[in-house]
Amino acid sequence: MRRGWPLVVCLTLALTFVFLGGLFAPHDPTEVVGGPWTRDGLLGTDVLGRDVLSRLLAGGSVLLAVAVPSGLAAGLLGTATGLAAAWSPRLERVVLRVSAGLLAVPGLLVTLACAVTLPSWVAVPASMVLLGTPLSARVVHAAAAPLRRAGFVQAAVVRGERTSYVLVGELLPAVAATVLSDLGLRIVAAFQLAVAVHVLGLGPAPPVADWAVMIRENLPGVVLNPWSVLAPAAAVAAVTTVVLLGLDLLGARIVPPARRTARVPPPASARSGRGLVELRGVVLQSDEGITLFDLTVARGEVLGIVGASGSGKTTLLRLLLGDVRPGAHVVGGELFLDGTPVAFGSTAARRWRRRNVGLVPQDPVAALDPLRRIGSSAPLARLGLPPDIGKRRPHALSGGQTRRVVFARAIHRNPALLLLDEPTSGLDPVTKALVTEEIAAPQRSTVIVTHDLEWARSVCDRVVELRSGALRSATDAPVAAPRAAIAPGEVVLRLENVAVPAHSTGEHLLREVSLTLRRGEMVAVVGASGAGKSTLLRALAGLHPLSGHVHLAGRMALLGQDPAGELNPAHTLAHAVGRPLRLVGEHPGRVPELLAEAGLGEQFLTRKPGQCSGGQRQRAALVRALAGDPDVLLADEPTSALDRSTAEVVLGLVNRRRAAGLAVLLVTHDEVLAEQADRVVDVVDGRCVERTRQ
Amino acid sequence: MGAALTIARAALTFLLVCLLVFVITNLLPGDAAVIAAGQRASPERIAALRAALRLDDPVWLRFGGWLSGAVRGDFGRSLLDGGPVAPVLWSRLGTTLYLAVPAWCLALVFGTTLAIVLRSAGAAALTVVAGLPEVVLAGGLVVVFATWLGWFPSVSLVPVGGTPADRPEVLVLPILALALPATAWLARLLRGPVADVMARPFVADAVLRGVPGGVVAFRHVLPHLAPPLAQAGAVLAGGVLTATSVVEAVFAYPGLGQLLASAVSTRDTPVIQAVAAVVTAVVLVGVLVADAVGVWVVRRVGAG
């Protein structure tokens, strides 16, 4: 907020000047100084020979006095309702239904109806509160509702904050940009209504100066003195623009948008000529961190790319096609297509892939436009599809047919490069045979992205692995760091026969979970995506229903898995880390020391998450989780988005706390991280099985 | 079943909006009789008029009477000249449609195009234009196109006994004054839905297959925008129709908007109620059409 104050002062000064402008007028705004519509004076005279400049200076006060309070009232009431609706499902239903109905009612109509029996300065606020409040509530709700499950909100709930603090202290600052921008819209909407009502002669009685009335009454003389119309019109436009842009800017100051790096101009290097596609030293920056790609796809080669989910395989596939996924930026390196340097996202890249590439995406069902018919192409018949298939829409196809259609689309132009994204998931034998046959086609390069290393080794000439932010040859195994040797203390968390229902269906995602966690221990829960690992953590944190017995001796803290959402974008790191300290009655003076422990120096105290890298945010989130000295840390994929060195800092910090008695329950896909745990629990078919280690 | 429910809900909304306008315009029960009686009327004449207009009846009873007339096309008599409201209403509506329909169509076409072409760019400019009152645009357009360039007349007079189609040049500036903020408003509103459709896998897939941007927009984005576009179009129709009250007053164009504006300043409540009912009906028919478009799309994608 500190960076916002100069703007607030400027906005207030500008509006005060408009409001008090009459004091600076050279003439009395109602005094006749010459003939009608002459060019005397700076802006000439108006219909009755009054000075346009004086009337211009005096003419904004009534409009502002009506519009600003009306807009503020509607916007603030709406914000309060919208925040409450984001928290309470019952209020949510009411707000959404009422606002959807009111959206269809024209505001000017209601204002004019009000103006029949009420003076305009009452009619405008009345209709604004009536119609504007539900709309503001709708807008604020739409921004706040997705944040209900954001990491920083859940962390606040888990550490025991009151609902009022979560709403006002966490949710409100995080949606401040939306609230301010909406406030601007409401004030301008009220301004528009006031102008309309005044134009129609329902505003202040003449001879009071008013911009709206000035435009209307001077239009007949616009040929003689155009400024008599242009000046008030420009004044109205200026006020609405200043209010809208000023409040938008203020929002951007409070919640800084994520850091962006300038785009790199297309490289102007020599031809490479080595392969069909070459990524040379391409550095990709995104919220999740930095990834380096060095890869050449040779002509006629079958190349496999493996890696854990979330490691960036599909992103790499897009880069090979000269396309950058939304939210990421290429900050360095070069792309060569057929030996020619091509800029990412350029038309040249698009043309090249249209001519040369066949693509089979990860989810073929989602890749077909549901509104379009299949159409005909030669390979459809060869692939054993029924003759009428071209006339059908995607929903009339079976899963296997959809896969074959998408495959036919990829190969029907005999592409020089065939890209297959996870082709083995859900394959029927017919398609599998076709895939194998097409991979072996001569004169074709094939790139296969998969998580299945064994299958990749069996069909590919060469396999590379994407791990910890870079490409490596799939052969070198990661070196595991030595496990920290910490003697376990007394039991802090005991689960007895716990069952966790799935979010929507009510069927049990996990059953008969029994687990004990002692002080100083680290237990890893490992399993496939969707097995219910994260849900188990959320249930233990009290954010998801569970049945059975959970005995907890002490306090709990939650570290979520979304690196972008763990910290409130509106709070500085010092504020984020200081809050749990204050909650347990400690002085926040320890904040710099705590951040320094995670390698975050003094300069980070005043930074907001948007000004930090993904790794720095993840470390700050861990510091916050540990700040209130919890007895149990529930950590969901704490290192998945981090590079090797940052992951080591994080683990080192956790291990130091374990030596002081912290118990850790972590959920991960990463076997290397699981190796660091004292015990590993596998989630298989809804049950937890403790792994026996040698 | 779904259709019947939707129509019932629209009818209920229509009733509620009409009731709201009816109650607001009748907050001061004595006024209508005083207005109808004229400036120097005796108390006896006012009392007689009160009885004739049934102003002493409770509001709900009078609303019932008004509603039963309105559904038969009888909107009562004007307080000002005692003539029936309906014929004036229909003729003014016809004149206004010459402005409102082209402005609405322009806003739909250009608003959608802008939303797709600009995506997230130009957000500030769209917000500012959408925030400009129509009268400001009208004033600016008159100065530029009527005074400086002299291309179009600054006043949109319609020849007596003729239709606006006889002098199409008078329609240009009012249509622009209505269409510009409406275009910006629609483009702002559609940016969210456009971003949603753009994020769907089949669009990303088309982009990755190298399909040109224009083809992607027409084939894969536009058809999926139909439901939100239809919803926005319905709301926009009501907005454009009421905005005519300002624009027609500025250009002295004898349409529905001017009828509403003069009725408000003379407190001619039966006219206001009639105009409100017509505008609300237009919006709600639009909303019903939009619902039908949504159902049609859902049927085609086989999710229903």
Chai-1 contact restraints between the chains, C-beta under 6 A:
chainA,res_idxA,chainB,res_idxB,connection_type,confidence,min_distance_angstrom,max_distance_angstrom,comment,restraint_id
A,G101,B,T13,contact,1.0,0.0,6.0,A-B,restraint_1
A,L103,B,V235,contact,1.0,0.0,6.0,A-B,restraint_2
A,A104,B,V235,contact,1.0,0.0,6.0,A-B,restraint_3
A,A104,B,V283,contact,1.0,0.0,6.0,A-B,restraint_4
A,A104,B,V287,contact,1.0,0.0,6.0,A-B,restraint_5
A,V105,B,V17,contact,1.0,0.0,6.0,A-B,restraint_6
A,P106,B,G238,contact,1.0,0.0,6.0,A-B,restraint_7
A,P106,B,G239,contact,1.0,0.0,6.0,A-B,restraint_8
A,P106,B,T242,contact,1.0,0.0,6.0,A-B,restraint_9
A,L108,B,T242,contact,1.0,0.0,6.0,A-B,restraint_10
A,L109,B,T242,contact,1.0,0.0,6.0,A-B,restraint_11
A,L109,B,A276,contact,1.0,0.0,6.0,A-B,restraint_12
A,L109,B,V279,contact,1.0,0.0,6.0,A-B,restraint_13
A,L112,B,V264,contact,1.0,0.0,6.0,A-B,restraint_14
A,A113,B,V21,contact,1.0,0.0,6.0,A-B,restraint_15
A,A113,B,I24,contact,1.0,0.0,6.0,A-B,restraint_16
A,A113,B,T25,contact,1.0,0.0,6.0,A-B,restraint_17
A,C114,B,I24,contact,1.0,0.0,6.0,A-B,restraint_18
A,A115,B,V264,contact,1.0,0.0,6.0,A-B,restraint_19
A,V116,B,T25,contact,1.0,0.0,6.0,A-B,restraint_20
A,V116,B,V264,contact,1.0,0.0,6.0,A-B,restraint_21
A,V116,B,R267,contact,1.0,0.0,6.0,A-B,restraint_22
A,T117,B,L27,contact,1.0,0.0,6.0,A-B,restraint_23
A,T117,B,L28,contact,1.0,0.0,6.0,A-B,restraint_24
A,V188,B,G131,contact,1.0,0.0,6.0,A-B,restraint_25
A,Q192,B,P133,contact,1.0,0.0,6.0,A-B,restraint_26
A,V195,B,P133,contact,1.0,0.0,6.0,A-B,restraint_27
A,V195,B,V135,contact,1.0,0.0,6.0,A-B,restraint_28
A,A196,B,V246,contact,1.0,0.0,6.0,A-B,restraint_29
A,V199,B,V135,contact,1.0,0.0,6.0,A-B,restraint_30
A,V199,B,V246,contact,1.0,0.0,6.0,A-B,restraint_31
A,L200,B,A249,contact,1.0,0.0,6.0,A-B,restraint_32
A,L200,B,A261,contact,1.0,0.0,6.0,A-B,restraint_33
A,G201,B,S265,contact,1.0,0.0,6.0,A-B,restraint_34
A,I215,B,V135,contact,1.0,0.0,6.0,A-B,restraint_35
A,I215,B,G139,contact,1.0,0.0,6.0,A-B,restraint_36
A,V222,B,V142,contact,1.0,0.0,6.0,A-B,restraint_37
A,V222,B,V143,contact,1.0,0.0,6.0,A-B,restraint_38
A,V222,B,T147,contact,1.0,0.0,6.0,A-B,restraint_39
A,V223,B,T147,contact,1.0,0.0,6.0,A-B,restraint_40
A,P226,B,V143,contact,1.0,0.0,6.0,A-B,restraint_41
A,P226,B,T147,contact,1.0,0.0,6.0,A-B,restraint_42
A,V229,B,G139,contact,1.0,0.0,6.0,A-B,restraint_43
A,V229,B,V143,contact,1.0,0.0,6.0,A-B,restraint_44
A,L230,B,V143,contact,1.0,0.0,6.0,A-B,restraint_45
A,A233,B,V136,contact,1.0,0.0,6.0,A-B,restraint_46
A,A233,B,G139,contact,1.0,0.0,6.0,A-B,restraint_47
A,A233,B,G140,contact,1.0,0.0,6.0,A-B,restraint_48
A,V236,B,V136,contact,1.0,0.0,6.0,A-B,restraint_49
A,A237,B,L132,contact,1.0,0.0,6.0,A-B,restraint_50
A,A237,B,V136,contact,1.0,0.0,6.0,A-B,restraint_51
A,T240,B,G131,contact,1.0,0.0,6.0,A-B,restraint_52
A,T241,B,V128,contact,1.0,0.0,6.0,A-B,restraint_53
A,L244,B,T127,contact,1.0,0.0,6.0,A-B,restraint_54
A,L244,B,V128,contact,1.0,0.0,6.0,A-B,restraint_55
A,L244,B,G131,contact,1.0,0.0,6.0,A-B,restraint_56
A,L245,B,A124,contact,1.0,0.0,6.0,A-B,restraint_57
A,L321,B,L208,contact,1.0,0.0,6.0,A-B,restraint_58
A,R350,B,G210,contact,1.0,0.0,6.0,A-B,restraint_59
A,R353,B,G210,contact,1.0,0.0,6.0,A-B,restraint_60
A,R354,B,G210,contact,1.0,0.0,6.0,A-B,restraint_61
A,L359,B,L208,contact,1.0,0.0,6.0,A-B,restraint_62
A,L359,B,R209,contact,1.0,0.0,6.0,A-B,restraint_63
A,P361,B,D205,contact,1.0,0.0,6.0,A-B,restraint_64
A,A366,B,P201,contact,1.0,0.0,6.0,A-B,restraint_65
A,A367,B,P201,contact,1.0,0.0,6.0,A-B,restraint_66
A,A367,B,F202,contact,1.0,0.0,6.0,A-B,restraint_67
A,A367,B,D205,contact,1.0,0.0,6.0,A-B,restraint_68
A,L368,B,F202,contact,1.0,0.0,6.0,A-B,restraint_69
A,D369,B,F202,contact,1.0,0.0,6.0,A-B,restraint_70
A,D369,B,H220,contact,1.0,0.0,6.0,A-B,restraint_71
A,P370,B,V301,contact,1.0,0.0,6.0,A-B,restraint_72
A,L371,B,P223,contact,1.0,0.0,6.0,A-B,restraint_73
A,L371,B,R300,contact,1.0,0.0,6.0,A-B,restraint_74
A,H395,B,V301,contact,1.0,0.0,6.0,A-B,restraint_75
A,H395,B,G302,contact,1.0,0.0,6.0,A-B,restraint_76
